[in-house]
Amino acid sequence: MFVKPLPKYNKKTGERYTVYQLCESYRLGGCVRHHIIVGLGKLEEQFSTVEQIKMLGRRIEEKLKRSPIIPFDTIIDEKIEQLAGHFFQEIKKKKRYDFNCDWETIDTKTLKNKDAREIGAEWLSKQAFEQLAIADFLKKKGWDEEKIALATTHIISRAVYPASELKTVSFIKENSAVCELTNYERAKITKDRLYRISQELYWVKDDLERYLSSKTNELFDIEDKIIIYDLTNTYFEGRMLESKIAKYGRSKEKRKDAKLIVLAVVVNREGFLKYSNIFEGNMSDSKTLGTIVKELSKQTSFCKRKPIVVMDAGIATNENLIMLRQQHYDYMCVSRSKLKNYYADTESKPVVIKDKSKQPIELMKVKVDNETNEHFLWVKSKTKALKEKSMNGLLSQRFEEGIQAINEGVQRKGGTKKLEKVYERLGRLKEKYPSVHRYYDIRINDNGQGTATSVSCTHKTGEDTDKKAGIYFLRTTLDEKDEKTLWSIYNIIREVESTFRVLKTDLDLRPVYHKTDNASMAHLHLGLLAYWLVSTIRYQLKKKGYNPQWKEIVRIMNTQKCVTTTMTNMYQQHISIHQCTEPTQKVKEIYRFMGYKVAPFYRKKSVVLPAAILKNDSS
C-alpha cells in the first residue's frame, strides 16, 4: 500500500492544493492498476512533512493487515495514531478492504510444498461414517474416544486402501491424511493396534450389524420388501493346519489347492447388508439357508408381510423351498431343472422385453401340474442362448477329443485295452461332460476276450444340443404379479452379485493371508464394515443417476490432496500454511450429489518467529 498525492485546482478561487488517497497496486492484463482504499483528504493541514504522511499510510496498513510493518523501535506521533484509527474504522464501515485477505511479502526462493497427502476419498468416507453414526453406537458400547478414533481410522483406510495391516500402517503414515480427520495420533499407528481393534470390532458384530441395518432403513426410508441371499467363498494363502473353519471345498476361483471359507450375505434391493455369516469351507450352498432364515426377522424391517426371498438355483433345493413355505416366506428363484411337462397359461400372453444390451428376452407364464401351488415363468434369452451354444460347442468338441484319446489308447501299443479299464475311462469322461454325452451314441468293439479293439461315437440323429439353449424357468410363490414384474424382481439378484464384486475385488477380501480363525473372521468383518460406507455412498450417488464402480470413485476423489506450504517473509518469520487443494469439477459433483462438505478444513496457518541468535561461548 502507498499514499498517493492527487493535485487539485479550484476554478472559482484559483487555489491549487493536494489531496491524498491510500491505494494498493495490482496487475491486470500486464498493466499496473491502482485500487483506492480510502480518501485521506488535505493532509498537509495536519502534517508538515512528507514522512509523517507516509507514516500514516504505513500505520493504516498495519491495522488492515494485522502484521507489523513499521520497525518496533519507531515512535509514532499521537496525531498519526489517532487519524490511523479513524481511517481504519471508516474503511471497515464502508467495506473498502477484504479483511480476509492475508498479505505477506515473502522470499519466493524459500517457497516449498511438502507433506502432500490424499484426503478426498478419506473425507468422503469419513462423512459417510458420520452419517451412519457408527461412533455413537461404539460410544454406547462403552468405548473411549481413542478406541473409537482408531476404529474409525482403520475402517476408512480399509474402504480407501484395502490391504494388510502392515501395508495399511505404511499407507496411513506416508500417504493418507486420515488421521487428521479422525484425530488419532499418526505416530501411534502400528499393525498390532490395527489387529487388536479389528478383533474388538468383530466382538460387537451382531449388534453392530443390527444397528446399521436399522439405521440405513431410517436414513433412506427403506422397507425390506425384497431380500437377496447368496454365498461366495474365499481362499487362504496358507496351510491353516489348526483352523476349524478352513476346509477344502469347491472353489469358485478354481483354487483346489487352497482351503476355503464361505461367506453368506443377505442384502436388500438397495444393496445394503441385512445379515452376514461365515461357514466352513466345505459347506454346500443349499445347507446354509436354514441358519440364515432364523435371523431374518431380527435383521429386516417388515410389519404386515415378510420379505420376498430371491436366490439362485444353487440354494433353491426342494427342501429349502419347503422350509421357506413353512416359514411363510414368498420366494423367487431359478428352477434347478428344466421343466418337461408344462403348458402355457391361457390367461397370459408372451411378452418381449429388452435387457441392458438391447437384446430381446421372451417371457411367458406357464403351468405345471404339482401340489405346491407354485408359479413358473418361461424365459428365453438371446444372449444366454449364444453363450450356451458357444459352451455346448466347446464341450462337445472336448468330449469328442476325449473319445478319440480313449480310442488312441486302445490302438496304441501299451495303451489301455482291457475292456473294464476302457469302460472306467469312458465313465470318467461322461462324468466330466454330463450336459453333452447324452447326445452321443458311443460304440465299443472288442475281440470277445475282454480286450477292446476300438472306441467311436456318433451324434444321435434328431438330437440338437442347442435346441433348448437360452431357455430357463423362474420358480415363485407369487401369483398376483405380471411377467415384467416377476422378471424385475428376479433381476434384483444382480445387486448381490455387485456386492460380492465390491467385497472381493474393490475391498480385497480375497485371498485371506491370516493364519488363525480369529484374525480371519476379524479381517472379513472389517471388509464388511468398509462395505457399509461404500454402499451408503454408492446408494446416494445412484439415486442421482451417477453409478461408477467404487475404485473409480476412489480414483476421482484422490485428486484432492492436503498440502503444507512453507515460506519465509521479509521479517525472517517462517510461515507454514496447511490446506486442502481445490476440488476438481468431478469431485465437487460427487460432494454435491452426496450433500457433503467439500473439505474438512480450508486453511491452517502458523507463523514462527526467527530463532534468537546466540553468541558463541568464547571459552
Residue pairs with C-beta under 8 A, 6 or more apart in sequence:
1 22
1 23
1 24
1 37
1 57
1 58
1 60
1 61
1 64
2 22
2 23
2 24
2 25
2 57
3 20
3 21
3 22
3 23
3 40
3 43
3 53
3 54
3 56
3 57
4 20
4 21
4 22
4 23
4 34
5 18
5 19
5 20
6 18
6 19
6 20
6 21
7 16
7 17
7 18
8 16
8 17
8 18
8 19
9 15
9 16
10 16
10 17
17 42
17 44
18 42
18 44
19 39
19 40
19 41
19 42
20 39
20 40
20 41
20 42
20 43
20 53
21 36
21 37
21 38
21 39
21 40
22 36
22 37
22 38
22 39
22 40
22 57
22 60
22 61
22 87
23 34
23 35
23 36
23 37
24 34
24 35
24 37
25 32
25 33
25 34
25 35
26 32
26 33
26 35
27 33
37 64
37 91
37 96
37 97
38 60
38 87
38 90
38 91
38 94
38 96
40 56
40 57
40 87
43 53
43 56
46 79
46 83
47 53
47 56
47 79
47 80
52 77
52 80
55 70
55 76
55 77
55 80
56 80
56 83
56 84
56 87
58 69
58 70
59 70
59 76
59 80
59 81
59 84
60 84
60 87
60 88
60 91
61 69
62 68
62 69
62 70
63 84
63 85
63 88
64 88
64 91
64 97
64 99
65 102
65 103
67 103
67 104
68 571
70 76
91 97
92 99
102 605
104 567
104 569
104 575
105 569
105 570
106 567
106 568
106 569
106 570
106 575
107 567
107 568
107 569
107 570
108 567
110 566
110 567
110 568
111 565
111 566
111 567
112 565
112 566
112 567
113 563
113 564
113 565
114 563
114 564
114 565
114 566
115 563
115 564
116 561
116 562
116 563
116 564
117 175
117 176
117 177
117 561
117 562
117 563
118 160
118 175
118 176
118 177
118 558
118 560
118 561
119 176
119 177
119 180
119 181
119 560
119 561
119 562
119 580
119 600
120 556
120 557
120 558
120 559
120 560
120 561
120 583
120 587
121 159
121 160
121 553
121 554
121 557
121 558
122 156
122 157
122 160
122 176
122 177
122 178
122 181
123 181
123 557
123 560
123 596
123 597
123 599
123 600
124 537
124 553
124 557
124 590
124 591
124 594
124 596
125 156
125 159
125 160
125 533
125 537
126 152
126 156
126 178
126 181
126 182
126 600
127 594
127 596
127 597
128 533
128 536
128 537
128 594
129 135
129 152
129 155
129 156
129 533
131 219
131 536
132 212
132 215
132 216
132 219
132 532
132 533
132 536
133 215
134 152
134 155
134 208
134 212
134 529
134 532
135 148
135 152
137 207
137 208
137 211
138 147
138 148
138 151
138 204
139 148
141 204
141 207
143 151
146 184
147 197
147 200
149 182
149 183
149 184
150 182
150 184
150 193
150 194
150 197
151 197
151 200
151 201
152 182
152 184
153 172
153 178
153 179
153 182
153 184
153 189
154 168
154 194
154 197
154 198
154 201
154 526
155 201
155 526
155 529
155 530
155 533
156 178
156 181
156 182
156 533
157 168
157 171
157 172
157 176
157 178
158 168
158 507
158 526
158 527
158 529
158 530
159 507
159 530
159 531
159 533
159 534
160 176
160 178
160 554
161 167
161 168
161 171
161 175
161 176
162 506
162 507
162 508
162 509
162 527
162 530
163 171
163 508
164 513
165 191
165 194
165 195
165 198
166 191
168 191
168 194
169 189
169 190
169 191
169 194
172 178
172 179
172 186
172 189
173 186
173 189
177 561
177 562
179 185
179 186
179 189
180 562
180 600
181 600
195 519
195 522
198 519
198 522
198 523
198 525
198 526
199 518
199 519
199 522
201 208
201 522
201 525
201 526
201 529
202 518
202 521
202 522
202 525
202 526
205 525
208 529
209 273
209 275
209 276
209 299
210 298
210 299
212 272
212 273
212 532
213 272
213 273
213 274
213 275
213 299
213 300
213 301
214 301
216 222
216 270
216 272
216 532
216 536
217 223
217 224
217 301
220 270
220 539
220 540
222 268
222 270
222 272
222 301
223 301
223 302
224 268
224 274
224 300
224 301
224 302
224 307
225 269
225 302
225 307
225 308
226 268
226 269
226 307
226 308
226 310
226 489
226 492
227 266
227 267
227 268
227 269
227 274
227 296
227 300
227 307
227 308
227 309
227 310
228 266
228 267
228 268
228 269
228 309
228 310
228 311
228 492
228 493
228 495
228 496
229 264
229 265
229 266
229 289
229 292
229 309
229 310
229 311
229 315
229 496
230 264
230 265
230 311
230 312
230 315
230 493
230 496
230 497
230 500
231 262
231 263
231 264
231 265
231 279
231 285
231 288
231 314
231 315
232 252
232 262
232 263
232 500
232 503
232 504
233 249
233 250
233 251
233 252
233 253
233 260
233 261
233 262
233 263
233 281
234 253
234 260
234 261
234 263
234 504
234 509
234 510
234 511
234 512
234 524
235 251
235 253
235 255
235 258
235 259
235 260
235 261
235 510
235 511
235 512
236 243
236 246
236 258
236 259
236 260
236 261
236 511
236 512
236 513
236 514
236 520
237 258
237 511
237 512
237 513
238 513
238 514
238 515
239 259
240 246
240 259
240 515
242 516
243 259
243 516
243 517
243 520
244 280
244 517
245 261
245 278
245 279
245 280
245 281
245 517
245 520
245 521
246 259
246 260
246 261
246 280
246 281
246 517
246 520
247 259
247 260
247 280
247 281
247 282
247 283
248 256
248 259
248 260
248 281
248 282
249 260
249 262
249 281
249 282
249 283
251 258
251 260
253 510
255 511
258 511
259 281
260 281
260 282
261 278
261 279
261 280
261 281
261 512
261 520
261 524
262 278
262 279
262 280
262 281
262 283
262 288
263 276
263 277
263 278
263 279
263 503
263 509
263 524
264 276
264 277
264 278
264 279
264 288
264 292
265 273
265 275
265 276
265 496
265 499
265 500
265 528
266 273
266 274
266 275
266 276
266 292
266 296
266 299
266 300
267 273
267 274
267 495
267 496
267 499
268 274
268 300
268 307
269 492
269 495
270 495
270 539
271 495
271 498
271 499
271 535
271 538
271 539
272 532
272 535
272 536
272 539
273 499
273 528
273 531
273 532
273 535
274 296
274 299
274 300
275 292
275 295
275 296
275 298
275 299
276 528
277 288
277 291
277 292
277 295
278 521
278 524
279 288
285 314
285 315
286 314
286 315
286 316
286 317
286 319
286 320
288 315
289 311
289 315
289 320
289 323
289 324
290 320
290 323
293 323
293 324
293 327
293 329
296 306
296 307
296 329
297 306
300 307
306 327
306 328
306 329
306 330
307 329
308 329
308 330
308 331
308 332
308 478
308 489
309 324
309 329
309 330
309 331
309 332
310 331
310 332
310 333
310 489
310 490
310 492
310 493
311 331
311 332
311 333
311 493
312 333
312 334
312 493
313 333
313 334
313 335
313 336
315 333
316 331
316 333
316 334
316 335
316 336
316 475
317 336
321 331
321 333
321 372
321 475
324 331
325 372
325 477
330 476
330 477
330 478
331 475
331 476
331 477
332 474
332 475
332 476
332 478
332 486
332 489
332 490
333 474
333 475
333 476
334 472
334 473
334 474
334 475
334 490
335 376
335 472
335 473
335 474
335 475
338 468
338 471
338 472
338 473
339 366
339 368
339 376
339 473
341 368
341 369
342 366
342 367
342 368
342 376
342 378
342 473
343 366
343 367
344 364
344 365
344 366
344 367
345 364
345 365
345 366
345 367
347 365
348 364
348 365
348 483
349 364
350 362
350 363
350 364
351 362
351 363
351 364
351 483
351 484
352 360
352 361
352 362
352 363
353 360
353 361
353 363
353 484
353 487
354 360
354 361
355 361
355 381
355 383
357 383
359 381
359 382
359 383
360 382
361 379
361 380
361 381
361 382
361 487
362 378
362 379
362 380
363 377
363 378
363 379
363 483
363 484
363 486
363 487
364 377
364 378
364 483
365 375
365 376
365 377
365 378
365 483
366 376
366 377
366 378
366 473
367 376
368 374
368 376
373 477
373 479
374 475
374 476
374 477
375 475
375 476
375 477
375 478
375 479
376 473
376 474
376 475
376 476
377 473
377 474
377 476
377 483
377 486
377 487
378 471
378 473
379 471
379 472
379 473
379 474
379 487
380 470
380 471
381 470
381 472
382 470
383 470
384 469
384 470
384 472
385 466
385 469
385 470
385 471
386 470
387 470
388 466
388 469
388 470
389 466
389 469
392 435
392 436
392 465
392 466
392 469
395 433
395 435
395 436
396 436
396 439
396 465
398 433
399 429
399 433
399 436
399 437
399 440
399 457
400 457
402 429
402 432
402 433
403 426
403 429
403 440
403 442
403 455
403 456
403 457
406 416
406 422
406 425
406 426
406 429
406 455
407 454
407 455
407 456
408 415
409 415
409 416
409 417
409 422
409 425
410 416
410 417
410 422
410 452
410 453
410 454
410 455
411 454
416 422
416 425
417 451
417 452
418 450
418 451
418 452
419 444
419 446
419 450
419 451
419 452
420 450
422 444
422 452
422 455
423 444
426 442
426 444
426 455
429 437
430 437
436 465
439 459
439 460
439 463
439 465
440 457
440 458
440 459
440 460
441 457
441 458
441 459
441 460
442 455
442 456
442 457
443 455
443 456
443 457
443 458
444 452
444 454
444 455
445 452
445 453
445 454
445 455
446 452
446 453
447 453
474 486
474 487
474 490
476 486
476 489
478 486
478 489
481 489
499 531
499 535
502 531
502 534
502 535
502 549
502 550
503 509
503 527
503 528
503 531
504 510
505 551
506 534
506 549
506 550
506 551
507 527
507 530
507 531
507 534
507 550
508 527
509 523
509 524
509 527
512 520
512 523
512 524
514 520
514 523
534 550
537 550
537 553
537 594
538 547
538 550
538 553
540 593
540 594
540 595
541 547
541 548
541 553
541 590
541 593
541 594
544 593
546 589
546 590
546 593
548 556
553 590
556 584
556 586
556 587
556 590
557 587
557 590
559 581
559 583
559 584
559 586
559 587
560 580
560 581
560 583
560 584
560 587
560 599
561 580
561 581
562 578
562 579
562 580
562 581
563 578
563 579
563 580
563 581
564 576
564 577
564 578
565 576
565 577
565 578
565 579
566 574
566 575
566 576
566 577
567 574
567 575
567 577
568 574
568 575
569 575
571 610
572 610
573 607
573 608
573 609
573 610
574 607
574 608
574 610
575 605
575 606
575 607
575 608
576 605
576 606
576 607
576 608
577 603
577 604
577 605
578 603
578 604
578 605
579 601
579 602
579 603
579 604
580 599
580 600
580 601
580 602
583 591
583 598
583 599
587 598
588 598
591 597
591 598
